[in-house]
Amino acid sequence: MPVPAAGSVLAPNYHPLDVVLTTGDGSWVTDVHGTRYLDCLAGYSALNFGHRHPALVAAAKAQLDALTLTSRAFDHDLLEPFARAVTELTGTEMLLPMNTGAEAVETAVKAARKWGYDVKGVAPGQATIVVAEGAFHGRTTTIVSMSTDPETRDGFGPYTPGFRVVPYGDAEAVAAAIDETTVAVLIEPVQGESGVIIPPTGYLPRLRELCDDADVLLVLDEIQSGLGRTGTTLAQDLAAVRADLTALGKALGGGILPVSAVVGRRDVLGVLTPGTHGSTFGGNPLACAVGLAVVDLLRPGDLQARARELGGLLTDRVDALVAEGLLAGARTVGLWAGLDVEPALGLNGRRTCELLAARGVLAKDTHGSTIRLAPALTISEPDLALALDTLTDVLREAAR
Ligand SMILES: Cc1ncc(COP(=O)(O)O)c(C=O)c1O
């Protein structure tokens, strides 16, 4: 259990690496001592466009001089354009804006339950949602109720009922868990926090089929996987599947402010009528200005193509580390990798990240011996190569 720094008045619910950052520019950040680091976590994909992308900063600055908040009591001139831009980008029909990722997931859960009662005809109070082992959807009390991670869940009961947990990647387990009370299957198309776990080919199309057959909503949490990370606009694009509801967050705010949303079917989001759901800050003018600029960056598809291209380099390099016996396993999709450090090296994920930081590369461990690489999609090829060279050096040194 990490001990808070002596004299700190910060609640100890995080155990960050020992760096204190002051500035960021693209893929690089600088600490209070003037040391520069290559950021290979990119705010868990909230910084898909790097730190302070000029177009995003310009959009935010311009909006600061115009209007920042109305609440939803009054509309503003960017709300409808933002909703239109995101729905067009994602091939969906309607958008409900929120702020954090957890709020977007809560929104999807509420919409699915209400659709279940109002449209599907599930008996009052009986709705169930099928979720996956190892999932991470956020930190609210309802969301930790569907978690199987003891650290995330334990100590926060009583838990919200109505969730059925099945193994991730096993479509037939989902089929077995669906009955007449089931309103939704809620899944990450790639499990991020679990260590970039990629389901078997055919998993999402099969879930789509099962949901269609049983009149159940397919709800995909793309808060971490979405908006270019996987080399496509959404991870679900890789499987040519369209969810009924998709939760977006993180990169939607361009690394500037929290912006999240649920996009999806008009007849599903349409069940949330005035008074049934809301947020003071959701869809605020500043959020919409930045969100519109984010869509402008993604619309041409160049960044997605770049993630695919650099992802090829990433895959080749980490596969070579597996072949060399330095990694016990590696999973990559787009510009996103989960790397399992070979236990024989005597390094856990945390120690690996500390050694990387000492050499100027910031990454984050997850679940013991796994580290996650998710650099900005704008990272240069030499910088990506530098990060992988540094990782190789750290692992080779431990192997000696
Ligand atoms: C897949 C997924 N869903 C939801 C969340 C929660 O987002 P937030 O921390 O903005 O509430 C996260 C955050 O890591 C996530 O990765």
The ligand as an SDF file (V2000), in Angstrom:
LIG
                    3D

 16 16  0  0  0  0  0  0  0  0999 V2000
  -13.0980    1.8200  -21.0560 C   0  0  0  0  0  0  0  0  0  0  0  0
  -13.2720    2.8860  -20.0230 C   0  0  0  0  0  0  0  0  0  0  0  0
  -14.5020    3.2380  -19.6340 N   0  0  0  0  0  0  0  0  0  0  0  0
  -14.7010    4.2030  -18.7270 C   0  0  0  0  0  0  0  0  0  0  0  0
  -13.6420    4.8540  -18.1290 C   0  0  0  0  0  0  0  0  0  0  0  0
  -13.9060    5.9170  -17.1000 C   0  0  0  0  0  0  0  0  0  0  0  0
  -13.6000    7.1820  -17.5680 O   0  0  0  0  0  0  0  0  0  0  0  0
  -13.4210    8.4050  -16.5420 P   0  0  0  0  0  0  0  0  0  0  0  0
  -12.1670    8.1580  -15.7720 O   0  0  0  0  0  0  0  0  0  0  0  0
  -13.3420    9.6190  -17.4380 O   0  0  0  0  0  0  0  0  0  0  0  0
  -14.6360    8.4190  -15.6760 O   0  0  0  0  0  0  0  0  0  0  0  0
  -12.3430    4.5160  -18.4870 C   0  0  0  0  0  0  0  0  0  0  0  0
  -11.1880    5.1690  -17.8540 C   0  0  0  0  0  0  0  0  0  0  0  0
  -10.0830    4.6920  -17.8500 O   0  0  0  0  0  0  0  0  0  0  0  0
  -12.1420    3.5020  -19.4510 C   0  0  0  0  0  0  0  0  0  0  0  0
  -10.9300    3.1290  -19.8340 O   0  0  0  0  0  0  0  0  0  0  0  0
  1  2  1  0
  2  3  1  0
  2 15  2  0
  3  4  2  0
  4  5  1  0
  5  6  1  0
  5 12  2  0
  6  7  1  0
  7  8  1  0
  8  9  2  0
  8 10  1  0
  8 11  1  0
 12 13  1  0
 12 15  1  0
 13 14  2  0
 15 16  1  0
M  END
$$$$
